[in-house]
């Protein structure tokens, strides 16, 4: 008798290894996964423009990056004593307009370079609900607490999302034809939109994304990782959520990462990950007697492990 379902996951045809260069973009779940890449010392860059939830805003960012369309003064605005851009997260906002523009344009240049060199890009979509600025008619990636009366709320249609995802793929492939795409839908539920509305939002993302992935043009270098399905069907219990009952807790993140690594990371790299994990745990060890001979031997042995791993894979540093 089976007491739980298990989501079938196909092994990646282009697995990630320690030579891979990864760019992770999208919702806050993208940052959860990127945290794992960082812990295990992969070459990973995450959300250079901050967390972005909807496909149209993700496309807009990649269009700027791929076409080197730099921000100008007209692209930023002042609100609550800070300068912002509706295209990026508030983490990048700044009290100085020129500093904000410099930060944004540096992110464009650096992300353009990273995209050209990347072997894999992981894109996580969070929602189909968007806020459109009434004055500019543009969709905002982040409203920066500007009064809601300045926006209209709308649900992106499947056709619009499908076109946006395909545009994103096309833009990136022009810059880097060999890059491998991994798409996923965030398991975080956007209940502030409403329970029914959240399901409707996710269903639009699923329909549009799988329509794109099933086309002959997109089958080559694209894969789908079912993080949403794992959360909803394998971990269908509130003990796997944070206190807000919306975000996966650390147990859930660890479990989803385990399934991801088993299917999307090369076997040779799994062994290296185990070495990295041992070192990371040892670095967190706190001795009762740091001056003891035993602890000094422990530190010397740990340093030797780090040196050996660094000689094997030069970019790994602790």
C-alpha positions as CSV (number, residue, x, y, z in Angstrom):
1,X,0.0,0.0,0.0
2,X,1.3,3.4,-0.9
3,X,0.7,6.4,1.4
4,X,2.1,9.1,-0.8
5,X,2.6,10.0,-4.5
6,X,6.0,10.5,-6.1
7,X,6.5,12.8,-9.0
8,X,8.4,11.2,-11.9
9,X,11.4,13.3,-12.9
10,X,13.5,12.6,-16.0
11,X,17.3,12.8,-15.7
12,X,18.7,15.8,-17.4
13,X,20.4,15.4,-20.7
14,X,22.8,18.2,-19.9
15,X,23.5,17.9,-16.2
16,X,25.1,20.6,-14.1
17,X,28.7,20.1,-12.9
18,X,31.4,22.2,-11.2
19,X,32.4,23.6,-14.6
20,X,28.9,24.8,-15.3
21,X,28.1,28.5,-14.9
22,X,24.5,29.0,-13.7
23,X,22.2,32.0,-13.8
24,X,19.1,31.8,-11.6
25,X,16.3,34.3,-12.2
26,X,12.7,34.8,-11.0
27,X,10.6,34.4,-7.8
28,X,11.8,34.1,-4.2
29,X,11.9,30.3,-4.7
30,X,14.7,30.9,-7.3
31,X,16.7,32.3,-4.4
32,X,16.0,29.3,-2.2
33,X,17.5,27.0,-4.9
34,X,20.3,29.5,-5.5
35,X,21.2,29.3,-1.8
36,X,21.8,25.6,-2.3
37,X,24.1,26.2,-5.3
38,X,26.0,28.8,-3.2
39,X,26.3,26.4,-0.2
40,X,27.7,23.7,-2.4
41,X,30.1,26.2,-4.2
42,X,28.8,26.0,-7.7
43,X,29.4,28.9,-10.0
44,X,26.0,30.6,-9.7
45,X,24.6,34.1,-10.0
46,X,21.1,34.9,-8.7
47,X,18.6,37.6,-9.5
48,X,20.9,40.5,-10.5
49,X,17.8,42.7,-10.7
50,X,16.2,41.3,-7.6
51,X,13.2,39.0,-7.2
52,X,10.8,39.2,-10.2
53,X,7.6,37.2,-10.2
54,X,5.8,37.5,-13.6
55,X,6.9,36.4,-17.1
56,X,6.4,39.8,-18.8
57,X,8.8,41.6,-16.4
58,X,11.3,38.8,-16.7
59,X,11.2,39.2,-20.5
60,X,11.6,43.0,-20.2
61,X,14.7,42.6,-18.1
62,X,16.3,40.1,-20.5
63,X,15.5,42.3,-23.4
64,X,17.4,45.2,-21.8
65,X,20.3,42.8,-20.9
66,X,20.5,41.1,-24.3
67,X,20.2,44.4,-26.3
68,X,22.4,46.4,-23.8
69,X,19.5,48.9,-23.4
70,X,20.8,50.9,-20.5
71,X,18.6,52.8,-18.0
72,X,18.2,56.6,-18.3
73,X,16.9,59.2,-16.0
74,X,13.4,58.8,-17.5
75,X,13.3,55.2,-16.3
76,X,13.5,55.9,-12.6
77,X,11.3,57.9,-10.2
78,X,11.4,59.4,-6.7
79,X,9.1,58.1,-4.0
80,X,9.3,57.9,-0.2
81,X,12.8,59.5,-0.2
82,X,14.3,56.9,-2.6
83,X,14.8,56.5,-6.3
84,X,13.2,53.4,-7.9
85,X,12.6,51.6,-11.1
86,X,9.3,49.8,-11.8
87,X,11.3,47.2,-13.7
88,X,13.4,45.9,-10.7
89,X,13.0,44.9,-7.1
90,X,13.2,47.5,-4.3
91,X,16.4,46.0,-3.0
92,X,18.1,48.0,-5.7
93,X,16.4,51.3,-4.9
94,X,18.7,54.1,-3.8
95,X,18.5,57.5,-2.1
96,X,20.8,58.8,-4.9
97,X,19.4,58.8,-8.5
98,X,22.8,58.6,-10.1
99,X,23.9,55.7,-7.9
100,X,20.8,53.8,-8.8
101,X,21.4,54.3,-12.5
102,X,25.0,53.2,-12.2
103,X,23.9,50.1,-10.2
104,X,21.2,49.2,-12.8
105,X,23.5,49.7,-15.8
106,X,26.3,47.8,-14.2
107,X,23.9,44.9,-13.6
108,X,23.0,45.0,-17.3
109,X,26.6,44.9,-18.4
110,X,27.6,42.1,-16.0
111,X,24.5,40.0,-16.7
112,X,25.1,40.3,-20.4
113,X,28.6,38.9,-19.9
114,X,27.3,36.2,-17.6
115,X,24.6,35.2,-20.1
116,X,27.2,34.8,-22.8
117,X,29.3,32.5,-20.6
118,X,26.5,30.6,-18.9
119,X,25.9,26.9,-19.5
120,X,22.5,26.9,-17.7
121,X,19.8,29.3,-16.8
122,X,17.1,28.5,-14.3
123,X,13.9,30.6,-14.6
124,X,11.2,30.4,-11.9
125,X,7.8,32.0,-12.7
126,X,5.7,33.0,-9.7
127,X,2.5,34.6,-10.8
128,X,0.3,35.6,-13.7
129,X,-1.1,38.6,-11.8
130,X,0.4,41.9,-12.7
131,X,0.0,45.6,-11.9
132,X,-0.1,48.0,-14.9
133,X,1.0,51.6,-14.3
134,X,-1.9,53.8,-15.5
135,X,0.3,56.6,-16.6
136,X,2.9,54.7,-18.6
137,X,0.6,51.6,-19.4
138,X,3.7,49.4,-18.6
139,X,3.6,46.4,-16.3
140,X,5.5,46.9,-13.1
141,X,7.8,44.2,-11.7
142,X,7.5,45.9,-8.3
143,X,5.2,48.7,-7.3
144,X,7.5,50.1,-4.5
145,X,4.5,50.9,-2.3
146,X,3.3,53.6,-4.7
147,X,-0.5,54.1,-4.1
148,X,-2.6,51.3,-5.6
149,X,-4.8,53.9,-7.4
150,X,-2.0,54.4,-9.8
151,X,-2.2,50.8,-11.1
152,X,-4.7,48.5,-12.6
153,X,-4.5,44.8,-11.6
154,X,-4.9,42.2,-14.3
155,X,-4.3,38.5,-15.0
156,X,-2.0,37.9,-17.9
157,X,-3.7,35.7,-20.6
158,X,-2.1,32.4,-21.6
159,X,-1.3,33.8,-25.0
160,X,0.5,36.8,-23.6
161,X,2.6,34.6,-21.2
162,X,3.3,32.1,-23.9
163,X,4.6,34.8,-26.2
164,X,6.6,36.4,-23.4
165,X,8.3,33.1,-22.5
166,X,9.2,32.4,-26.1
167,X,10.5,35.9,-26.5
168,X,12.7,35.4,-23.5
169,X,14.1,32.1,-24.9
170,X,14.8,33.7,-28.3
171,X,16.5,36.8,-26.8
172,X,18.8,34.6,-24.7
173,X,19.6,32.1,-27.5
174,X,20.7,34.9,-29.8
175,X,23.3,35.9,-27.2
176,X,24.2,32.3,-26.2
177,X,22.9,29.6,-28.6
178,X,24.3,26.8,-26.4
179,X,22.7,27.7,-23.1
180,X,20.5,25.2,-21.4
181,X,17.2,26.3,-19.9
182,X,15.6,24.9,-16.8
183,X,12.1,26.2,-16.1
184,X,10.0,25.7,-13.0
185,X,6.9,27.2,-11.4
186,X,7.3,28.5,-7.9
187,X,5.5,26.4,-5.2
188,X,4.9,29.6,-3.2
189,X,1.2,30.4,-3.2
190,X,0.2,34.1,-3.7
191,X,-2.8,34.0,-1.3
192,X,-3.0,37.8,-1.2
193,X,-4.6,37.5,-4.6
194,X,-7.1,35.1,-3.3
195,X,-7.2,31.3,-3.1
196,X,-9.1,30.8,-6.3
197,X,-7.2,33.6,-8.0
198,X,-3.9,31.9,-7.1
199,X,-4.9,28.7,-8.7
200,X,-6.0,30.5,-11.8
201,X,-2.7,32.4,-11.9
202,X,-0.7,29.2,-11.6
203,X,-2.8,27.4,-14.2
204,X,-2.1,30.2,-16.8
205,X,1.7,29.8,-16.1
206,X,1.5,26.0,-16.5
207,X,-0.6,26.1,-19.7
208,X,1.6,28.7,-21.3
209,X,5.0,27.3,-20.2
210,X,4.2,23.7,-21.3
211,X,2.8,25.0,-24.6
212,X,6.2,26.6,-25.3
213,X,8.2,23.6,-24.1
214,X,6.3,21.2,-26.3
215,X,7.1,23.1,-29.5
216,X,9.8,21.6,-31.7
217,X,11.7,24.9,-31.7
218,X,12.0,24.8,-27.9
219,X,12.6,21.1,-27.2
220,X,16.3,21.2,-27.8
221,X,17.8,23.0,-24.8
222,X,14.8,23.3,-22.5
223,X,13.8,21.2,-19.5
224,X,11.1,21.5,-16.8
225,X,11.6,20.8,-13.1
226,X,8.4,20.1,-11.2
227,X,9.0,22.0,-8.0
228,X,5.4,23.1,-7.7
229,X,4.1,19.5,-8.2
230,X,6.6,18.1,-5.6
231,X,5.4,20.6,-3.1
232,X,1.7,20.1,-3.8
233,X,1.6,16.3,-4.2
234,X,4.6,14.8,-2.4
235,X,4.7,17.3,0.5
236,X,1.0,17.9,0.8
237,X,1.1,18.8,4.5
238,X,1.4,22.1,6.3
239,X,4.3,20.8,8.4
240,X,6.4,21.5,5.3
241,X,5.5,25.2,5.3
242,X,6.8,28.2,7.1
243,X,4.6,29.9,9.7
244,X,2.9,32.0,7.0
245,X,1.6,28.6,5.6
246,X,2.6,29.9,2.1
247,X,6.4,29.5,1.7
248,X,8.1,26.1,1.8
249,X,10.1,25.6,5.0
250,X,13.7,24.4,5.1
251,X,12.7,20.7,5.2
252,X,10.7,21.2,2.0
253,X,13.5,23.2,0.3
254,X,16.0,20.5,1.3
255,X,13.8,17.8,-0.1
256,X,13.1,19.6,-3.4
257,X,16.9,20.3,-3.7
258,X,17.6,16.6,-3.1
259,X,15.3,15.6,-6.1
260,X,16.8,18.4,-8.2
261,X,20.4,17.4,-7.5
262,X,19.7,13.7,-8.1
263,X,18.3,14.4,-11.6
264,X,20.0,17.6,-12.7
265,X,23.5,17.4,-11.3
266,X,26.2,15.0,-12.6
267,X,27.1,12.0,-10.5
268,X,30.8,13.1,-10.3
269,X,29.7,16.4,-8.9
270,X,27.5,14.7,-6.3
271,X,30.7,13.3,-4.8
272,X,32.2,16.7,-4.7
273,X,29.1,18.1,-3.1
274,X,29.6,15.6,-0.3
275,X,33.1,16.8,0.2
276,X,32.0,20.5,0.2
277,X,29.2,19.6,2.7
278,X,31.7,18.0,5.1
279,X,33.9,21.1,5.0
280,X,30.9,23.5,5.4
281,X,29.8,21.6,8.5
282,X,33.3,21.5,9.9
283,X,33.6,25.3,9.4
284,X,30.5,25.8,11.5
285,X,31.8,23.6,14.3
286,X,32.5,25.6,17.5
287,X,35.1,24.2,19.9
288,X,34.7,24.3,23.7
289,X,38.4,24.8,23.8
290,X,39.8,26.6,20.7
291,X,43.3,26.6,22.0
292,X,43.5,22.8,22.6
293,X,45.9,20.6,20.7
294,X,43.0,18.5,19.5
295,X,41.2,21.5,18.0
296,X,44.4,22.7,16.3
297,X,44.8,19.3,14.7
298,X,41.2,19.5,13.6
299,X,41.8,22.9,12.0
300,X,45.0,21.7,10.2
301,X,43.2,18.7,8.8
302,X,40.3,20.9,7.7
303,X,42.7,23.3,6.0
304,X,44.2,20.4,4.2
305,X,40.8,19.2,2.9
306,X,40.1,22.8,1.6
307,X,43.4,23.0,-0.1
308,X,43.0,19.7,-1.8
309,X,39.5,20.6,-3.1
310,X,40.8,24.0,-4.2
311,X,43.5,22.4,-6.2
312,X,41.0,20.1,-7.9
313,X,38.4,22.8,-8.6
314,X,40.1,26.3,-8.6
315,X,36.9,28.4,-8.2
316,X,35.9,26.7,-4.9
317,X,36.8,29.0,-2.0
318,X,35.7,28.9,1.6
